Amino acid sequence: MPASAERPINVYRVHPLTLWVAAFLALVLQTFLPVVLPLARLLDLPLLVVIYFSVTRRSKVFGTLFGTAVGLAEDALSHGFLGMFGVVKALVGYFGAWASVKFDLEQFLGRLALTAALVLLHSLAVDGLRHMLLESPPPIQPLDLASLVLLNSAMAVVLFQVLDRFRRPA
Amino acid sequence: MNSPPGQPQGGRRAPFAGARIGRDGLLELRSPEAPRPAPPRVPEGPEVVQAFISRHRPFFTLVAVLAAQLVLLSLQITPAQHEPLAKAWAVAALAPFERSLRGIADLTGGSWHAVRDLTQAERQNNELQARLAADQTQIRNLAENATENHRLRSLLDFRAQLPYATVAAEVIGSSPGEGSNTVLIDKGGDSGLGNDFPVVTPEGVVGKIVAVYPHSAQVLLLTDPAAGAGGLLESSRAQGVLKGTGQGLCRMEYVMNGDAVSPGETVVTSGLDQVYPKGLPLGTVMTVGNGNIYKNILVKPAAALDRLEDVLVVVAKRPAPEEAKARH
């Protein structure tokens, strides 16, 4: 739903500790969960954390920098190249903050739609970057892509409800 | 008594500037004139840029972050050529400029070389032309020498065949004026020449010496009207006297109308004039006609009297080999 000029924009504040603890836990769980639960490979908890805080803070600068930091941390923990996830999560953080100002995202459906869109953007950006930089990138699997979007969107519903408890109106 | 409206009551004046007494006698304050608003200040260049960047700070932040991470990725990713992407991108970015600069340098260098080559070519051309002229002159000289060599060799061979002692001489001048057919040769009294000595070439008789000087001699050509030689038609054996016409030809006189003479017949010396040895070619019959008593025979001299260069002067009859043995 597009924002009207008279719609009051709720700005929330999050404690910095909450921010970094959430990011840290997301990274830890992302590395641990796939070991015990193979389906967790499709989850991207750090991505969901980036989406949440970018939308909540409504600052494109913050979203870009926070996404970059989380993405670089994820790169450091993975076998890939440093900067791969940093680039795409920076884009996700930027566009998440941009969308939070343009659209009404307090409603459940709005959040779900934005989350799905950003997860799709993230996956496509990763694949695009691999095709651009790597000589033999893995093929794009549409079914995997769809599963990824659905699973992460569902996970976001739960995660966002948990994180909402830690935010305060500005 | 009330004063007219607007006039101070009883002559009272406003207590301070900006005030007046109204109709109802109350003091009215008049607000001072509002100052004119200052014209809006036009921002200058750097301020415009700064304002633009501030307005779009989030976007520029995103661009900077993405660029930094792409650089980071390029430093790590190494394609099959085993060179980092950063190097490959840097080379790809600079290559067009390098190619353009190289093209400009090549063009400039090429133009300079072309100008220099052109100058060199011009100089070379001039040198070659000078050499060509010199070589052509040399070739002409060599050809001249060869011709002279051939001519002299022919003269030498002819001289060897002649049973007479001869002196070779070079024609160094001819007589000026029309109607005089004489040439000057470079041998004279010091070479043993004397008047009436016959002068011949391998082609035929030229004339005889008519004047001798210490180092040169004058030769009267056969074509001179004053010249004459005893002639013999080789085929018909008719005898006559060959005289010059003064116009490059000779006339055979005293040949009877009854003698058979045909054009193309060779005329040789008869030896009867005691000047020219017998049997030397005088010329060829050109035309034959009957006169009153004698024929009118026109003869073309055998020797090229208008192109004389080297001649032989017969100085004495060479003794025969038997006579030379007997003498010794």
Chai-1 contact restraints between the chains, C-beta under 6 A:
chainA,res_idxA,chainB,res_idxB,connection_type,confidence,min_distance_angstrom,max_distance_angstrom,comment,restraint_id
A,K60,B,P58,contact,1.0,0.0,6.0,A-B,restraint_1
A,V61,B,P58,contact,1.0,0.0,6.0,A-B,restraint_2
A,V61,B,T61,contact,1.0,0.0,6.0,A-B,restraint_3
A,T64,B,T61,contact,1.0,0.0,6.0,A-B,restraint_4
A,T64,B,L62,contact,1.0,0.0,6.0,A-B,restraint_5
A,T64,B,V65,contact,1.0,0.0,6.0,A-B,restraint_6
A,T68,B,V65,contact,1.0,0.0,6.0,A-B,restraint_7
A,F81,B,L73,contact,1.0,0.0,6.0,A-B,restraint_8
A,F81,B,Q76,contact,1.0,0.0,6.0,A-B,restraint_9
A,F81,B,I77,contact,1.0,0.0,6.0,A-B,restraint_10
A,L82,B,L72,contact,1.0,0.0,6.0,A-B,restraint_11
A,G83,B,Q69,contact,1.0,0.0,6.0,A-B,restraint_12
A,G83,B,L72,contact,1.0,0.0,6.0,A-B,restraint_13
A,G83,B,L73,contact,1.0,0.0,6.0,A-B,restraint_14
A,G86,B,Q69,contact,1.0,0.0,6.0,A-B,restraint_15
A,V87,B,L66,contact,1.0,0.0,6.0,A-B,restraint_16
A,V87,B,Q69,contact,1.0,0.0,6.0,A-B,restraint_17
A,A90,B,V65,contact,1.0,0.0,6.0,A-B,restraint_18
A,Y94,B,L62,contact,1.0,0.0,6.0,A-B,restraint_19
A,L133,B,I77,contact,1.0,0.0,6.0,A-B,restraint_20
A,E135,B,P79,contact,1.0,0.0,6.0,A-B,restraint_21
